[in-house]
Amino acid sequence: MKICQNAKKILLIQFLFFLLTVPVKVYADNGDGITVVGREYNTYIYATYAEDSSTTITFEENLALLIGTYDGFGLYLPIANLFVAVFWAPDYSNKKDLLLILNGVAISDFIAGGGIALRDYQYYGLFLFSGYSE
């Protein structure tokens, strides 16, 4: 029961983080057309469990999300220059699944955000990421 309580608190913190990023830019087109759709970012993932912190995050035009470090697949929802995403990497480490729940913001060529990691669908840790698009 304690795990469920902690998961609720973590989801609430992530939701509050998402709400804090909303006022950055809330209109859909700022003249530059900056959204994450169809872009690839060179990013750094800040997490205690990350084996390789430098990776790429690709936002395909068909709303698919790919993270270079992990063999898996994800989906994302762009909201102007904000996004919410879910990424699933089966057989991540020692035959354990990894589920990442991400949210973030893209400002010009820069991306930043955070999320929750679940290993075998149990809380595994929080992470932050930031990067840039070439």
C-alpha positions as CSV (number, residue, x, y, z in Angstrom):
1,M,0.0,0.0,0.0
2,K,2.9,2.3,0.7
3,I,4.2,1.9,-2.9
4,C,0.8,3.0,-4.2
5,Q,0.9,6.1,-1.9
6,N,4.5,6.9,-3.1
7,A,3.4,6.5,-6.8
8,K,0.5,8.9,-6.3
9,K,2.9,11.5,-4.8
10,I,5.4,11.1,-7.6
11,L,2.7,11.4,-10.3
12,L,1.4,14.5,-8.5
13,I,4.9,16.0,-8.5
14,Q,5.2,15.3,-12.3
15,F,1.8,16.8,-12.9
16,L,2.9,19.9,-11.1
17,F,6.1,20.1,-13.1
18,F,4.0,19.8,-16.2
19,L,1.8,22.7,-15.1
20,L,4.8,24.8,-14.4
21,T,6.0,24.4,-17.9
22,V,2.7,25.3,-19.5
23,P,3.0,29.1,-19.1
24,V,6.3,29.2,-21.0
25,K,4.5,29.3,-24.4
26,V,0.9,28.3,-24.8
27,Y,0.2,29.2,-28.3
28,A,0.5,26.6,-31.1
29,D,2.7,28.5,-33.6
30,N,5.2,31.2,-32.6
31,G,6.2,32.1,-36.1
32,D,9.1,29.6,-36.1
33,G,6.8,26.6,-35.9
34,I,8.8,25.2,-33.0
35,T,7.3,21.9,-31.9
36,V,8.8,18.5,-31.2
37,V,7.0,16.8,-34.2
38,G,9.5,15.4,-36.6
39,R,12.6,16.4,-34.7
40,E,15.6,14.6,-33.2
41,Y,17.4,15.9,-30.1
42,N,20.8,15.0,-28.7
43,T,20.0,14.7,-25.0
44,Y,21.5,13.9,-21.7
45,I,19.5,11.8,-19.2
46,Y,20.2,12.5,-15.6
47,A,19.3,9.4,-13.6
48,T,21.0,7.1,-11.1
49,Y,20.1,4.0,-13.2
50,A,21.1,5.4,-16.6
51,E,23.9,3.3,-18.1
52,D,24.6,5.7,-20.9
53,S,23.4,9.2,-20.2
54,S,24.1,10.6,-23.7
55,T,21.5,9.6,-26.2
56,T,19.1,10.8,-28.9
57,I,15.3,11.2,-28.5
58,T,13.4,11.2,-31.8
59,F,9.9,12.5,-32.2
60,E,8.6,10.9,-35.4
61,E,5.9,12.7,-37.4
62,N,3.5,9.7,-36.8
63,L,3.7,10.5,-33.0
64,A,6.1,7.6,-32.4
65,L,8.9,8.2,-29.8
66,L,12.3,6.6,-30.1
67,I,15.1,6.8,-27.5
68,G,18.5,5.7,-28.8
69,T,19.8,4.1,-25.7
70,Y,16.8,1.7,-25.2
71,D,15.4,-0.9,-27.6
72,G,11.8,0.0,-27.4
73,F,8.9,2.1,-28.7
74,G,6.9,5.0,-27.4
75,L,4.1,7.4,-28.2
76,Y,3.9,11.1,-27.5
77,L,1.3,13.8,-27.5
78,P,2.5,17.3,-28.6
79,I,0.6,20.3,-27.1
80,A,2.2,23.4,-28.8
81,N,5.8,23.2,-27.7
82,L,5.0,20.9,-24.8
83,F,4.8,17.1,-24.9
84,V,3.7,14.2,-22.8
85,A,5.1,10.7,-23.7
86,V,5.2,7.1,-22.7
87,F,8.1,4.8,-23.7
88,W,8.3,1.1,-23.2
89,A,11.5,-1.0,-23.5
90,P,10.9,-4.7,-23.0
91,D,13.8,-6.8,-21.8
92,Y,15.6,-3.7,-20.6
93,S,18.0,-5.3,-18.2
94,N,18.1,-8.9,-17.1
95,K,14.7,-9.5,-18.8
96,K,13.0,-6.7,-17.0
97,D,10.7,-4.2,-18.7
98,L,11.3,-0.5,-18.5
99,L,8.5,2.0,-18.8
100,L,9.2,5.7,-18.9
101,I,6.6,8.4,-18.5
102,L,8.0,11.7,-19.8
103,N,6.9,15.3,-20.1
104,G,8.8,18.4,-21.2
105,V,9.0,21.5,-23.3
106,A,10.9,22.5,-26.4
107,I,12.1,26.1,-26.6
108,S,13.8,27.0,-29.9
109,D,16.3,24.2,-30.4
110,F,16.5,23.3,-26.7
111,I,14.5,20.5,-25.0
112,A,14.1,19.8,-21.3
113,G,11.9,17.7,-19.1
114,G,11.5,15.0,-16.5
115,G,9.8,11.8,-15.8
116,I,9.2,8.7,-13.9
117,A,10.8,5.3,-14.6
118,L,9.1,2.0,-13.8
119,R,11.0,-1.2,-13.9
120,D,8.7,-4.3,-14.1
121,Y,5.9,-1.8,-13.5
122,Q,7.3,-0.9,-10.0
123,Y,8.7,2.5,-9.2
124,Y,12.3,2.7,-10.3
125,G,13.2,6.3,-10.0
126,L,12.9,9.9,-11.3
127,F,14.9,11.3,-14.1
128,L,15.6,14.6,-15.9
129,F,16.7,15.2,-19.4
130,S,17.9,18.1,-21.5
131,G,19.3,18.5,-24.9
132,Y,19.4,20.3,-28.3
133,S,18.4,19.8,-31.9
134,E,20.9,20.3,-34.7
